[in-house]
Amino acid sequence: MLTHHNYTDILQDWDKDTILECCQTNNPGQPCTDCCYDTWENELNKVNPAYNAIVEETTQLQNQLDFITNRRDRYKTWIDELTKAELLARDICYQLNLIAVQSDKIWYNTCEAEKAIEILFCMLRDIYMQIDEIKALYDSLQNCIARNNDPALAKGQGILKYLDDYKTKLDATVKTRDDIIRNIVLAIQLANLIRNGISTRDCPKASDPPYNPCNPDLTPCATINGTVYYGFKTVICEWYNAFACDTPCDDNPENCPPSSSANLTQQGETPPTTDCKPECELIPTFDFPICNNTFIAEVQSWLDCDNAAIATLTDKLNKAKMKQQTLLACKNSLDMAIKAVDPAARCK
């Protein structure tokens, strides 16, 4: 091993080529020079503009990202508020449906109550007709006794006394007829007022489909043969239909078809709004259900677009920051190296 790897002196110019790559020709006017001072200064002159450019680019990207993020947050606030409005509208729909269903049941019960009162009236009429016949028999019996002139039938005595008591009770029963009939007529009147106040629809007939108040899937605001009725239930159903409570939410609501907008523009008419209504010039317009409103779909598309832009800008900004830090480290290293070997300071 010693014979193959003998110790030899290192040549004094072993790094001559390396030094030449770093050093430049010394200026004759400088009393003291350093090998790589000029090269580092040239590198620093190249790094400074690149660093300043990346700082400006980073600032611009950050400002753009802040602007789009702020706008995205406002779009998200709009979506959240519209979603809350949709939930509140659905709650209102539930309450309106509940009121309409209960109104239908009250309307049906008043119809049934009216029938029951009419049946009761018939029963009472039959009773009082029988009482009238009894009173006629009583009057006939009294005439017979009065014409008989029998001394054994003294007034207020014996059987005549019981007949007088019977007459008293019979008269009292007859007197109740007027009050009972008056109350029955009043009950029918109130039932009709309640029914007409709820809905002017006639009570169901025998030929109509049977009404089941216990049906869990009642549709109280459904149109019946296109007939229009009035009353409290109609007002509730007008609000129910105005909120489009029976319209389900579409998973993918679309904006106005481009063909309709192009055709209206060519014809010189007002272009459609976000809700495809060419007669309205205010943008946006809202209708129910809010979940199917084209404006919320448009805002959602803006939100998705800004989210995509934020993701792209964030990636660009992170890369720019990394490049900025790299150039800053290079710049600081060159500054420190140049200060350390500056001939003007070192050779004083």
C-alpha positions as CSV (number, residue, x, y, z in Angstrom):
1,M,0.0,0.0,0.0
2,L,2.9,2.3,0.8
3,T,4.5,1.6,-2.5
4,H,1.4,2.4,-4.4
5,H,0.3,5.5,-2.5
6,N,3.4,7.4,-1.7
7,Y,3.2,10.9,-0.2
8,T,3.9,13.7,-2.6
9,D,3.8,17.5,-2.2
10,I,0.7,19.3,-3.4
11,L,1.4,21.7,-6.3
12,Q,1.0,25.3,-5.3
13,D,-1.4,26.1,-8.3
14,W,-3.7,23.1,-7.8
15,D,-6.7,25.4,-7.6
16,K,-5.7,27.8,-10.3
17,D,-8.6,27.0,-12.6
18,T,-11.2,27.4,-9.7
19,I,-9.8,30.8,-8.8
20,L,-9.8,31.9,-12.4
21,E,-13.5,31.0,-12.6
22,C,-14.3,33.3,-9.7
23,C,-11.8,36.1,-10.1
24,Q,-11.7,38.8,-12.7
25,T,-8.8,41.0,-13.9
26,N,-7.8,43.4,-11.1
27,N,-8.3,47.0,-11.8
28,P,-5.0,48.8,-11.6
29,G,-6.5,51.7,-9.7
30,Q,-7.5,49.6,-6.7
31,P,-4.7,49.2,-4.1
32,C,-6.4,46.1,-2.6
33,T,-8.6,43.6,-4.3
34,D,-10.4,40.4,-3.4
35,C,-10.8,37.4,-5.6
36,C,-14.6,37.0,-5.8
37,Y,-15.7,40.5,-4.8
38,D,-16.6,41.7,-8.3
39,T,-18.4,38.5,-9.2
40,W,-20.6,38.6,-6.1
41,E,-21.4,42.2,-6.8
42,N,-22.5,41.2,-10.3
43,E,-24.6,38.4,-8.9
44,L,-26.2,40.8,-6.3
45,N,-27.1,43.2,-9.1
46,K,-28.9,40.4,-10.8
47,V,-30.6,39.2,-7.6
48,N,-31.9,42.6,-6.5
49,P,-34.2,43.2,-9.5
50,A,-35.4,39.6,-9.4
51,Y,-36.1,39.9,-5.6
52,N,-37.9,43.2,-6.1
53,A,-40.0,41.7,-8.9
54,I,-41.0,38.7,-6.9
55,V,-41.9,41.0,-3.9
56,E,-44.1,43.0,-6.2
57,E,-45.7,39.9,-7.7
58,T,-46.3,38.5,-4.2
59,T,-47.9,41.7,-3.1
60,Q,-50.2,41.8,-6.1
61,L,-51.2,38.2,-5.7
62,Q,-51.9,38.8,-2.0
63,N,-54.0,41.8,-2.8
64,Q,-55.9,39.9,-5.5
65,L,-56.4,37.0,-3.1
66,D,-57.7,39.3,-0.3
67,F,-60.1,40.9,-2.7
68,I,-61.5,37.7,-4.1
69,T,-61.7,36.2,-0.6
70,N,-63.7,39.2,0.7
71,R,-66.0,38.9,-2.3
72,R,-66.3,35.1,-1.8
73,D,-67.3,35.7,1.8
74,R,-70.0,38.2,0.8
75,Y,-71.4,35.7,-1.8
76,K,-71.4,33.0,1.0
77,T,-73.2,35.4,3.3
78,W,-75.9,35.9,0.5
79,I,-76.2,32.1,0.1
80,D,-76.5,31.7,3.9
81,E,-79.1,34.4,4.2
82,L,-81.1,33.0,1.2
83,T,-80.9,29.5,2.8
84,K,-82.2,30.8,6.1
85,A,-85.0,32.6,4.2
86,E,-85.9,29.3,2.5
87,L,-86.0,27.5,5.9
88,L,-88.2,30.2,7.3
89,A,-90.5,30.0,4.3
90,R,-90.8,26.3,4.7
91,D,-91.7,26.8,8.4
92,I,-94.4,29.3,7.3
93,C,-95.6,26.7,4.8
94,Y,-95.9,24.1,7.5
95,Q,-98.0,26.5,9.7
96,L,-100.1,27.5,6.7
97,N,-100.8,23.9,5.8
98,L,-101.7,23.1,9.4
99,I,-104.1,26.0,9.6
100,A,-105.6,25.0,6.2
101,V,-106.0,21.4,7.3
102,Q,-107.7,22.4,10.5
103,S,-109.9,24.9,8.7
104,D,-111.0,22.1,6.4
105,K,-111.8,19.9,9.4
106,I,-113.8,22.7,11.0
107,W,-115.6,23.3,7.7
108,Y,-116.4,19.5,7.5
109,N,-117.5,19.4,11.2
110,T,-119.8,22.4,10.7
111,C,-121.4,20.5,7.8
112,E,-121.8,17.4,9.9
113,A,-123.1,19.5,12.9
114,E,-125.7,21.1,10.6
115,K,-126.9,17.7,9.5
116,A,-127.0,16.6,13.2
117,I,-129.0,19.7,14.1
118,E,-131.4,19.1,11.2
119,I,-131.9,15.5,12.4
120,L,-132.4,16.8,16.0
121,F,-135.0,19.3,14.6
122,C,-136.9,16.5,12.9
123,M,-136.9,14.5,16.1
124,L,-138.1,17.4,18.1
125,R,-140.7,18.3,15.5
126,D,-142.0,14.7,15.7
127,I,-142.1,15.0,19.5
128,Y,-144.1,18.2,19.5
129,M,-146.4,16.9,16.8
130,Q,-147.2,14.1,19.2
131,I,-147.6,16.5,22.0
132,D,-150.1,18.5,19.9
133,E,-152.0,15.3,19.3
134,I,-152.1,14.6,23.0
135,K,-153.2,18.2,23.7
136,A,-156.0,17.7,21.1
137,L,-157.1,14.5,22.8
138,Y,-157.0,16.3,26.1
139,D,-159.2,19.2,24.8
140,S,-161.6,16.6,23.4
141,L,-161.8,14.8,26.7
142,Q,-162.4,18.1,28.5
143,N,-165.2,19.0,26.1
144,C,-166.7,15.5,26.7
145,I,-166.6,16.0,30.5
146,A,-168.0,19.5,30.3
147,R,-171.0,18.4,28.2
148,N,-171.7,15.3,30.3
149,N,-172.8,17.4,33.3
150,D,-172.1,14.5,35.7
151,P,-172.2,15.7,39.3
152,A,-169.7,13.0,40.2
153,L,-167.1,14.8,38.1
154,A,-166.6,17.9,40.2
155,K,-163.9,20.3,39.1
156,G,-160.7,20.1,41.1
157,Q,-161.6,16.8,42.6
158,G,-160.9,13.2,41.8
159,I,-159.8,12.4,38.3
160,L,-160.3,16.0,37.2
161,K,-157.7,17.1,39.6
162,Y,-155.2,14.8,38.0
163,L,-156.3,16.0,34.6
164,D,-155.6,19.6,35.7
165,D,-152.1,18.6,36.8
166,Y,-151.6,16.9,33.5
167,K,-152.8,20.0,31.6
168,T,-150.3,22.2,33.6
169,K,-147.4,19.9,32.6
170,L,-148.6,19.7,29.1
171,D,-148.7,23.5,28.7
172,A,-145.3,23.8,30.2
173,T,-143.9,21.3,27.7
174,V,-145.6,23.1,24.8
175,K,-144.1,26.4,26.0
176,T,-140.6,25.0,25.6
177,R,-141.2,24.5,21.9
178,D,-140.6,28.1,20.9
179,D,-137.3,28.4,22.8
180,I,-136.0,25.0,21.5
181,I,-136.9,25.9,17.9
182,R,-135.3,29.3,18.3
183,N,-132.1,27.8,19.6
184,I,-132.1,25.2,16.8
185,V,-132.5,27.9,14.2
186,L,-129.7,29.9,15.8
187,A,-127.4,26.9,15.9
188,I,-128.0,26.2,12.2
189,Q,-127.4,29.9,11.5
190,L,-124.1,29.9,13.4
191,A,-123.0,26.7,11.7
192,N,-123.7,28.2,8.3
193,L,-121.8,31.4,9.3
194,I,-118.8,29.4,10.5
195,R,-118.8,27.3,7.4
196,N,-119.2,30.2,5.0
197,G,-116.6,32.2,7.0
198,I,-114.1,29.4,6.5
199,S,-115.1,28.5,2.9
200,T,-118.1,29.2,0.7
201,R,-117.8,25.7,-0.7
202,D,-121.0,23.7,-0.3
203,C,-121.2,20.9,2.1
204,P,-120.2,17.5,0.5
205,K,-123.0,15.6,-1.2
206,A,-123.6,11.9,-1.3
207,S,-122.2,11.8,-4.8
208,D,-118.9,13.5,-3.8
209,P,-115.8,11.5,-2.8
210,P,-115.9,10.7,0.9
211,Y,-113.9,13.1,3.1
212,N,-111.5,11.5,5.5
213,P,-110.3,14.0,8.1
214,C,-107.8,11.5,9.5
215,N,-106.0,11.1,6.2
216,P,-102.3,12.0,6.8
217,D,-101.8,13.2,3.2
218,L,-104.5,15.9,3.1
219,T,-104.1,18.6,0.4
220,P,-106.4,21.4,1.6
221,C,-105.3,24.0,-0.9
222,A,-105.7,21.8,-4.0
223,T,-108.0,23.4,-6.6
224,I,-111.3,21.6,-7.0
225,N,-112.5,21.6,-10.7
226,G,-111.1,25.1,-11.1
227,T,-113.8,26.5,-8.9
228,V,-112.9,29.6,-6.8
229,Y,-114.2,29.8,-3.2
230,Y,-114.0,32.6,-0.7
231,G,-113.4,32.7,3.1
232,F,-110.7,32.4,5.7
233,K,-109.3,29.2,4.2
234,T,-109.0,30.8,0.8
235,V,-106.8,33.6,2.3
236,I,-104.6,31.0,3.9
237,C,-104.4,29.0,0.6
238,E,-103.5,32.2,-1.3
239,W,-100.5,32.6,1.0
240,Y,-99.8,28.9,0.8
241,N,-99.7,29.1,-3.0
242,A,-97.8,32.4,-3.0
243,F,-95.0,30.6,-1.0
244,A,-95.2,27.7,-3.5
245,C,-95.3,25.4,-0.6
246,D,-96.1,22.3,-2.8
247,T,-93.1,22.9,-5.1
248,P,-90.2,20.7,-4.1
249,C,-86.6,22.0,-4.2
250,D,-84.7,21.2,-7.4
251,D,-81.2,19.8,-6.8
252,N,-79.8,21.6,-9.8
253,P,-81.7,24.9,-10.5
254,E,-80.6,26.5,-13.8
255,N,-80.3,30.0,-15.0
256,C,-82.3,31.5,-17.8
257,P,-81.9,29.5,-21.1
258,P,-79.5,31.4,-23.4
259,S,-81.8,31.0,-26.3
260,S,-84.6,33.0,-24.7
261,S,-82.3,35.9,-23.8
262,A,-80.8,36.0,-27.3
263,N,-84.3,35.9,-29.0
264,L,-85.6,38.8,-26.8
265,T,-82.5,40.9,-27.5
266,Q,-82.8,40.4,-31.2
267,Q,-86.5,41.4,-31.1
268,G,-85.6,44.6,-29.2
269,E,-87.4,43.6,-26.0
270,T,-86.2,43.8,-22.5
271,P,-83.7,41.0,-21.7
272,P,-84.8,38.6,-19.0
273,T,-83.8,39.0,-15.4
274,T,-82.2,36.3,-13.3
275,D,-85.6,34.8,-12.9
276,C,-86.3,34.7,-16.7
277,K,-89.0,37.4,-16.4
278,P,-88.6,39.9,-19.3
279,E,-91.3,42.2,-18.1
280,C,-89.3,43.2,-15.0
281,E,-86.3,45.5,-15.3
282,L,-85.2,45.1,-11.7
283,I,-82.4,42.6,-11.0
284,P,-82.6,40.4,-9.2
285,T,-86.2,39.4,-8.6
286,F,-87.3,36.7,-6.2
287,D,-90.0,34.2,-6.2
288,F,-90.8,31.1,-4.2
289,P,-89.5,28.6,-3.4
290,I,-86.3,30.4,-2.9
291,C,-84.3,27.1,-3.3
292,N,-85.4,27.1,-7.0
293,N,-84.8,30.8,-7.5
294,T,-82.3,31.3,-10.4
295,F,-80.5,34.1,-8.5
296,I,-79.4,31.8,-5.8
297,A,-78.1,29.4,-8.5
298,E,-76.2,32.3,-10.1
299,V,-74.7,33.4,-6.8
300,Q,-73.7,29.8,-6.1
301,S,-71.9,29.7,-9.5
302,W,-70.1,33.0,-8.5
303,L,-69.2,31.4,-5.2
304,D,-67.8,28.3,-6.8
305,C,-65.9,30.3,-9.3
306,D,-64.3,32.4,-6.6
307,N,-63.4,29.3,-4.6
308,A,-61.7,27.9,-7.6
309,A,-59.9,31.2,-8.2
310,I,-58.8,31.3,-4.5
311,A,-57.4,27.8,-4.7
312,T,-55.4,28.8,-7.9
313,L,-54.2,32.1,-6.4
314,T,-53.2,30.4,-3.1
315,D,-51.0,28.0,-4.9
316,K,-49.4,30.7,-7.0
317,L,-48.9,32.9,-3.9
318,N,-47.3,30.0,-2.0
319,K,-44.9,29.4,-4.8
320,A,-44.1,33.1,-5.1
321,K,-43.5,33.3,-1.4
322,M,-41.1,30.4,-1.6
323,K,-39.2,32.0,-4.5
324,Q,-39.2,35.3,-2.5
325,Q,-37.7,33.6,0.5
326,T,-35.1,31.9,-1.7
327,L,-34.1,35.1,-3.4
328,L,-34.1,36.9,0.0
329,A,-31.7,34.3,1.5
330,C,-29.5,34.6,-1.6
331,K,-29.6,38.4,-1.4
332,N,-28.7,38.4,2.3
333,S,-25.9,36.0,1.8
334,L,-24.4,38.1,-1.0
335,D,-24.8,41.3,1.1
336,M,-23.0,39.7,4.0
337,A,-20.3,38.2,1.8
338,I,-19.7,41.5,-0.1
339,K,-19.5,43.4,3.2
340,A,-17.0,40.9,4.5
341,V,-14.6,41.2,1.6
342,D,-15.3,44.8,0.5
343,P,-11.8,46.2,-0.5
344,A,-12.8,49.7,0.4
345,A,-13.5,48.7,4.0
346,R,-10.9,45.9,4.4
347,C,-7.9,47.8,3.0
348,K,-8.1,51.1,4.9
